[in-house]
Amino acid sequence: MPDTLAKAQVRAEAARLLALFEGQGAQVVETPILQPAETLLDLYGEDIRARAYVTSDPMMGEAMLRPDFTVPVVQMHMAEGAEPARYTYAGEVFRKQEDDPHRAPEYMQVGYEVFDRANPAASDAEVFSVFSDILAPQGLRAATGDLGILLAAVRGLTTTERRRNALLRHLWRPRRFRALLDRFSGRAQNPEGRKALAAGDPFEGMDAPVIGLRSRDEIEERIAALREDMTTPPIPESEVALLNDLLSMRETMTNVCENLRDLAVDMPSIMGAVERFSARCKALEARGVDVENLDFEGSFGRTTLEYYDGFVFGFYAASRPDLPPVATGGRYDALTRVLGRGSEIPAVGGVIRPELLLAAGGAA
Amino acid sequence: MTIKLGVPSKGRLMEKTFDWFADRGVTLARTGSEREYAGAVTGIDGIELVLLSAGEIPRELAAGRIHLGVTGSDLVREKLGLWEEKVGELAPMGFGHADLIIAVPKAWVDVTTLDDLDAVAAAFRRRHGFRLRIATKYHRLIRDYLRDNGVADYQLVDSQGATEGTVKNETAEAIADITSTGETLRANHLKVLSGGPVHRSQATLFKSRMAEWSKDDRRILTDLKDRLGLED
């Protein structure tokens, strides 16, 4: 970064932010820098190897330098935390920057996480407004989104469970999601090889043995699934259009509220999510957030590494488009479900990068 | 006052490299005893020959310790992040052809494309409780390729040799490796996914962007490119 700030200055800023979060009633926690790689790989997939530093230890096996705090904080809370809980932390995270060597591979994050199942809308609003108040002096631009609405919209599509699951699985990979949606709605051809599976015995004339762990059963199961899929009618054009409207929405939060209610008339599946959205709107207003001027983007949060599945937000330095977001956060109930092996704790939180906050302040 | 040219130190790759330069009037030769890794360049002034393992040439180019180097285009892409910023391709040399491919058991009659592989990976993980394993030594190339194509629920397991055997041995469900004829794949009951190889590799003459290039060095490079018939 051109204006790399002295580490001591960044640490002092981190300490200031930590104290502010503590002032909100959060308990200060620490997590190890070395994290078992397995958990993170299972969550994020192989892609995280390109983003995180992997090292190995003769005792613990493969380990990663902490790429974020969320996972260890959730684990700690699930193991020993009492509910409701508010945590704050400050420390380095490590991310390889293979595609952009100008971005720092090691930087401080100061975070605030809320585990409270009483009133999710109020918790969402609390986290956002705490961040918004702390960041107010820098005049950052805030953007918000809601992955919960997208998830509900996909779950409501008129098609098979299998197709809905395939789309849900790729919600965080927009290009793949688009390719699947095009195919399921009849806009794109099936991939090659499918026709040959439609009739007869696909194993006829096969001269090779079934080798490896994937059994003949599994192969036949998928052939049956593909055959069923070939006779599945396309997702109705009208539903795809509504989904596209949702994805391309860029409006202020107040306007979105009205638009979403209109959309929900034709898309009843999102009604519950829209109600959660308006409850959040009200809760934000009650905390003094200017929702009339708060941006909402339908696709916001779809390309992050994180596991957000509800409210999402980011704060940006408008004068410094070269900088990554100064702060990001959101709701990650799904993450607690995966890490908790069935038990789930509604959770929402976010992080600030003190170095970027200082840089943004300097430029303002 | 010399520039360093790194070439593979042994085998067919070395011989083919020597032939390629000889055809263009530049003689590369090993000197000293057969076991000594020393070499000489004749037919042009100012070039010092450095004999290296082909696998180390990308690293030496990126460190700027050699100015020019001959190695596989696959190795440069695998071993160097942002390779285009560190090296430039001067000439594809027309030998050492090999395709980096992804292969699955031939008996997977339901799998033709990457799209199928992705769907199978999801089902496999549900059934077996772990991510579908792809054995390879080309971690970066394969991971980037699969990410760009939106494949999830897989893991790469390192395999430095006999990769085609890993499926039968049940240490992987699929493989990603270099192949020139595909015979080893067939013999191990594997088939290549459609949609073209991940990378078509061949021996390539690279220029380091990280090495120091003095005025004299640049003049030598211009001479060499003239001699080799390369565009500026």
Contacts between the chains, C-beta under 8 A, distances in Angstrom:
chain1	res1	chain2	res2	distance
A	41	B	131	7.8
A	41	B	155	6.9
A	42	B	131	7.4
A	45	B	131	7.3
A	45	B	152	5.4
A	45	B	153	6.6
A	45	B	154	7.5
A	46	B	131	7.5
A	46	B	143	5.8
A	46	B	146	7.3
A	46	B	154	6.0
A	46	B	155	5.6
A	46	B	156	5.9
A	47	B	143	7.1
A	47	B	147	5.3
A	49	B	139	7.6
A	49	B	143	6.5
A	49	B	156	7.7
A	50	B	140	7.7
A	50	B	143	5.8
A	50	B	144	7.3
A	50	B	147	7.3
A	98	B	81	4.1
A	98	B	82	6.7
A	99	B	81	7.9
A	99	B	82	7.1
A	101	B	82	6.8
A	166	B	119	7.2
A	166	B	122	7.7
A	169	B	122	6.2
A	169	B	152	6.9
A	170	B	150	6.2
A	170	B	152	7.3
A	173	B	150	4.5
A	173	B	152	7.1
A	175	B	150	5.8
A	176	B	118	7.7
A	176	B	149	7.6
A	176	B	150	2.8
A	177	B	150	8.0
A	179	B	115	7.9
A	179	B	150	7.3
A	191	B	112	6.8
A	191	B	113	4.5
A	191	B	115	4.8
A	191	B	116	6.9
A	192	B	112	5.6
A	192	B	113	6.3
A	192	B	194	6.1
A	193	B	111	7.8
A	193	B	112	3.0
A	193	B	113	6.6
A	193	B	116	7.2
A	193	B	194	7.3
A	194	B	112	7.9
A	197	B	109	7.2
A	197	B	110	6.4
A	202	B	109	4.2
A	202	B	110	7.1
A	203	B	107	7.7
A	203	B	109	6.1
A	206	B	106	7.4
A	206	B	107	6.1
A	206	B	109	6.6
A	207	B	106	8.0
A	208	B	105	7.0
A	208	B	106	3.8
A	208	B	107	5.1
A	208	B	189	4.1
A	209	B	107	6.5
A	209	B	189	6.1
A	210	B	105	6.8
A	210	B	107	4.3
A	211	B	105	5.1
A	211	B	107	6.9
A	211	B	167	5.5
A	211	B	168	4.7
A	211	B	189	5.4
A	212	B	105	5.5
A	212	B	167	4.3
A	212	B	168	6.8
A	212	B	170	6.0
A	212	B	172	7.7
A	212	B	173	5.4
A	213	B	128	6.6
A	213	B	170	5.3
A	213	B	173	6.0
A	214	B	105	7.3
A	214	B	108	7.0
A	214	B	120	7.3
A	214	B	124	6.2
A	214	B	173	5.7
A	216	B	107	7.5
A	218	B	123	6.9
A	218	B	124	7.4
A	218	B	127	6.4
A	219	B	107	7.0
A	219	B	108	6.1
A	219	B	109	6.5
A	219	B	110	5.5
A	221	B	123	7.7
A	222	B	110	4.6
A	222	B	119	7.3
A	222	B	120	6.7
A	222	B	123	6.4
A	223	B	109	7.3
A	223	B	110	5.1
A	226	B	110	6.4
